[in-house]
């Protein structure tokens, strides 16, 4: 029998039950449902609704239900619409009549929101730990690259020589922003909805601040209507994961390119690559390719919940049942992706000689010719024209650029030295720029910031 059956004169149609059930996916919330129920029982005791004996009976029954779920011996019934119904039904079977008091002052509306926030908090902490580990790996790879050079690209064309470390830290800073987003989402998710009831609270003297503290929330809802209707935290999580997916997809695209024979900058470890079912010579970057593909899935999950929410009136509507599957899916896929991605990057090797060779073209320092002229008071636009003309002349006449620079009346042999790759990189020493010295300073700052965030994450782990 459903929790609401007494209101209706006939049992629910099979078609209704099949279409509206959520147990098939929300069953994973069982640990949080039991945790929330335990604290709700304590709240009922504090309000004088339950006696000491009744509290003991309910807590014992909840522990038995927890054991059954843990041992995978919990027996579901066709009437179990969702995990919340199943838990309450089983508690009542074990504890008898006192089990029917478990739901006093509580609605599935605030119960669902509480379970989901507890789940989100735990998953966010796991994501943060994985992200920090991945960011730390990027820092280690950058440090290991030393002063090795590679081409930097614009429009997928070789643009200027840069340290490999500078390239790796560019992706590191994007991941660092992802960490900030996850942290901010955690803070906004850390608000307990328990005690809001169906929408207007309770007349039973419950104390939402008490249950919030017992559940490890740092704050409690300010408005009961908002507490049960709010799914901003789901949207934020899905946005954060989608943005992280985009960042990882950009890295993945470069791994796919850089591991081709045409580039040859990177080599994947055999354990993190696949072969071809037909072509014996192939070694494929499947993790990177799937990372690009998964990003569309993350973005789709975000769009699904935003479209679901856009026209909902206050407060709870059954549409909100659709918040869980995209949320679970994005967390699940990103957890797998981060593990695979970290392993792939940790084991791949860099062909620094090939990278340096690609970064050694004289033409990649053409802008340095223009900037040299700027230091002699030539306006930049005119200097740019002189440099572009020299590049064109070099290509058309098949004469080295350095030879033409040396012979130019406004440049000469001193200017010819600026188009050497090492010289060009060495002189880009402003804050955040690509000189080896600047990159060392940047790496030090990056590690300090990661350690600061790691400490903040450790402090959250006690209530996550």
Buried (B, 14 or more C-beta within 10 A) or exposed (E): EBBEEEEEEEEBEEEEBEEEBBBEBBBEBBBBBBBBBBBBBBBBBBBEBBEEEBBBBBBEBBEBBBEBBEEEEBEEEEBBBBBBBBBBBBBBBBBEEBBEBBBBBBBBBBBBBBBBBBBBBBBBBBBBBBBBBBBBBBBBBBBEBEBBBBBBBEEEEBBBBBBBBBBBBBBBBBBBEBBEBBBEBBEEBBBBBBBBBBBEBBEBEBEBBBBBBBBBBEEBBEEBBBBBBBBEBBBBBBBBBBBBBBBBBBBBBBBBBBBEEEBBBBBBEEEBBBEEEEEEEEEBBBBBBBBBEBBEBBBBBBEBBBEBBEEEEEBBBEEBBBBBBBBBBBBEBBBEBBEBBBBBBBBBEBBBEBBBBBBBBBBBBBBBBBBBBBEEEBEEEEBBBBBBEBBEEBEEEEEEBBEBBBEBEEBEEEBBBBBBBBBBBBBBBEEEBBBBEBBBEBBEBBBEBBEEBBEEBEEBEEEB
